[in-house]
């Protein structure tokens, strides 16, 4: 039997599922305990698991990830919260230079089974320093796995896979999704990293989206259907590993591709997907490869301006119409 829960509550359920299963899993971060997290996504975990396994920290991203890295190297499976993904910039050396390289540089003698979960992206009017979508930063670093679920069910299943993985995983929770709801069945849920999902079948154009952009892509597909255009929507779910097979097979069927991403346009993940399709499926294309992105600017906090720069349903529709014209 399935229940309707919020994305926020799915975070708590996902963490609790893995902490109940494995005593080596623990949670560490700013305000994750007494306060239940700044987005209330970890509320109640301290009561169930106690202060040894749910640890509040000082305001120091370097301290949080340094402690998590050391714990992972010595047999634990930490879940480390960086409150806003923007703040990864303050501890990027630990992520990109140390965590990403340790398993390789020790020839596999030392693994780093840890998850860094963080609130990512815009939509809540938090301004340029608290609204960045930075999953493309992580995608560019060899040795890291990168996950960004769009709904409560996938969040729980992909989080379980991330915790059980022996490599460091950056787990991006799009913050505007926290109050959204989805159906989740009872019992343990475990998904597989690196698997995209076709959330809507179509024949005329493939739309590849991630996190909060998936819902907008589905809404765009509804509007396109009214114009006689059949859009297939793929929820990418993870960037590393990247499910190239699902993307290519869809483009071979539809002959057209539109990517929808919250990243700024320059070097966003959509450019990698477009490059992949150009290399592997060029002769199947009947239209231009099209990217719908945020412009390459700091994200504004004013309501009207933030809405203007983030990919909208109408911009996705326009991109698809361009692709099929």
N, C-alpha and C positions, 0 to 999 in steps of 0.2 A: 504494500500500500504506500502511495506517495503522499507527502505533505508539502504544502506551499510555504517556503521559507525565504527570507531575504538573503541577499548576497553577503550581508554583514553577519547574519547568523550562520551562514555556511562556513565562514572563516573559523568561527568558534567550534563548530561541529568537526571541521576538518582537523584542527589542531588536537581537539579532545580525542578523536578517533585514533590518531597516531600515538598520543601520550598514553592512552589506555592500553594500547597494543604492545608498546615497547617502552620499558622503563629508562632506556638510554636517551629518550627524546625529552628535551626540555625547552622552555621558552624564555627568551631574554630580550629586554628592550626598555625604552623609556615609557613609563606609565602603563605597561602591559598588565600589571598586577592589580593594585588597589583601585586604580582609575578605570580599568577595563579597556584601556587603549583610547587614544584621542578620538577614534571613530567608533568606540564601544564594540569593537569586533572581538575582544578577548575577555569581555565581561563574564565573570563567574569561574574562570579557569583557576584563579588563585584559590578560591574556596575549595575546589575539587582536588587540586594537585599540590597545594601548599607552596610556601615561599622558597623551598629548595629547587623545585622544578619550574616555578614561574617567578622570574627574577626581574625586579625593577632595577634600573641602572641610572647613573648620572647622565646628564645631557652631553654625551660624548659618543659619536658614531664610531670613532676609532676604537674606543674602549669596548663597545658592544661587539664589534666584529673581531677585534683581537681576542677577546675572551671566547667567542664562538669558534674561531679558527683553532685555538689551542685545545678546546674541548673536543672538537671533531678529530684532531690529530691523535687524541688519546683515548678514543673509543666511544665518545658520546655522539648523539645526533642532534645538534642544536638547531632551533628555529630562532633566528635573530630578526627582530623587527627594526627597520629603519623607517621612522615615522612618515616621512615624505620622501619620495624617490629622488627629489632634487638634492637631498642631503647625502646621497651616495657620492657626490662630488667631494665631500670633506674626508671620505675614507676610501677613495678610489684606488689608492696604492694597495691597500689590503685586498681589495676585490680583484683588480686587474693584474697586479704584479705578483701577489703572494698566493691567494687562494686558487687562482686560475692556473698557476704553474707548478704547484707543489707536487701533485701526483706524477706529472711528467718528469720533473727534475729529480724525483726520488725513484724513478723507474717502477712506480706502482707500490713501493714499500709503504708509503704514507698516503692514505686516502682522506678526502675531506667531505664526508657525508653531512652537509649542512644546507639549510635553506635560509635565504635572506628574503623575507617578505616585506613588501613596501607598498604604500598608497601612491598611485601613479596617475598622471594625467590631469586634464582640466575638467571644466563643467560646473565647478562649485564657486567660482569667482574668488579664488585665493591669490590671484596675481602671478606675476612673472617668476617669483622665486619659490612658489609652492604649487605650481600647476603644470610643470613640464612633463611631457611624455618622453621617457629616457630609455625605453627598452632597446632602442637602436644602439645606445652606448654599449650595453652588455652584449648585444649580438655580435659586435665587432671584435670581441676578445676571445681568442681560442682558449678552451678549457672551462668555459662557463656554459651552463644550460639556462635557457630563458623561456619562461612560461607566463602567459597572460590570459586567464579564463574570462569568458563573457557571461557566465550564468552560474547559479549556485551548484547545480549538479556537477558540472565540469570542474568547478573550483575544488570541491571535495575530492573528486577522483584524481585530479592532476596533482593536488597537494600531497595526497598519499604517495603517489609515484615519486614526487620530488623528495619527500622525507626518506623514502626507502632507497633512493639513488645514492651511489657512492661518490658522485661528483657534486661540486657546489652548484646550487640552482638559485637563480634570481626569480622570484615569484612576484609578479606585478599585479596588484589588485587595483583596478581602475576605480578611483574614489567616488565618482558619480554613480557607480553601480551599487554601492552599499545598500541603499534602500529598495532596490529593485527585487522582484520576487521570481521564483521558479520552483517547479515541482521536483522533489528529491525523494527517492524511495528509501525505505527503512533499511537498516543493516549497513555493513561495510561497503564502501565504494572505492574502487581503485581503477584508475585509467592508465593509459600508457603514454609516456612522453613522446613527442614527435609525431603525433597523429592528428591530422586536421579532420574536421567534420563537415560534410555537406548538409547544411541546415535547410536548404531549399533547392530543389532540382529545377533545372531550366535548360533551354536549348540554344538561346541566342547570344548570351554574354555571360562570362564568369566574373563574379565580384568576390574578391578576396579581402576579408576584413579581420580585425582583431579587437578583442575586448569590447569597449562601449560602441565601437563602430559597427559591430555585427548587427545590433538591433536597428541601427540606422540603415544598414544595407538591406535588411529584410523589409523595412518600411519603404525604401526606394524600390525594391522589387515589386511590392504591391502596386505602387504608382506606375511602374513600367508596364505591368500586366494590363493596366487600363489602356495603355497605348499600343497594346499588341506585342510587347517585347517580353520574352520569357528569360528571366535572369536566374542563373544558378549562384547561390550564395555559399561561400566556404568560410567557416570559422577556423582560422589558422591555429588558434589555441597555443601553439608554442612556436618560437622562432628558431630555437636550437634545442633539439634537432628540428629541422625543417622538413615537413612532409611534401617533398617535391613531387612525389608520384601522384597524389591526389590533385594537385594543382595542374600538372601537365595533362593528366587524363581528362580533366574538366575542360581545359582550353582546347584540346584536340576535338572534343565534342562540340563546343560552342563557337570556336574559331575567334573568340574575342576575349580580352582581359581588361578589367578595371580593378585597381587596388585602392583600398580606402584605409588611410592611416592617420593617426593623431600626431605622429612625429612631424617636426618641421621638414619641409620638402627636401632640403639638401641632405643627402646620405640617409634618408629614411629607409625603413626595411622594405618598403614597396619597390625601391630601386633594385634591390637584390632579387625580388620575385620577378620583376619585369625582365631583368637581365637573364635570369634562369629560363624564362619562357622564350626569350629571343634566341637563346642558344639551342634549346631543346625542341621547340615547337614552332619555329619561325614559318615553316612552309605550310602550317595548318592555319595561319592567321588570315582573316579576311578584313581586319580593321586595325586601327592604331592601338598600340599598348598605351593605356591611359592611367594616370595616377591622380587620385584625389587626396590632398594632404592639407595640413596646416601650413600657411606661409612661413618663410624662414625669418620669423620675428619673435621677440619675447611675447609671451601670451599676456594680453591685457586683462585687467580685472573687471572693468565696466561690463555690465550684463550684455549690452548690445554689441560691444566690440568683441567680447569673447565668443558670442554666438556667431558673429560674422566670420571669424577666422577659423574656427573648428569646422571640419567637414560636416556639412548639413545634408539632409535627405535630398534637398533640391540639387545640390552640387553633385551628389552621387547619380541622381537621375540624369542630369546634364552630361556627366561623363559617360554614362552608358549610351545615351542617345548619340553622342559623338562617336563612340566606338562602333555602333551599328549603322551609322549613316553612310 
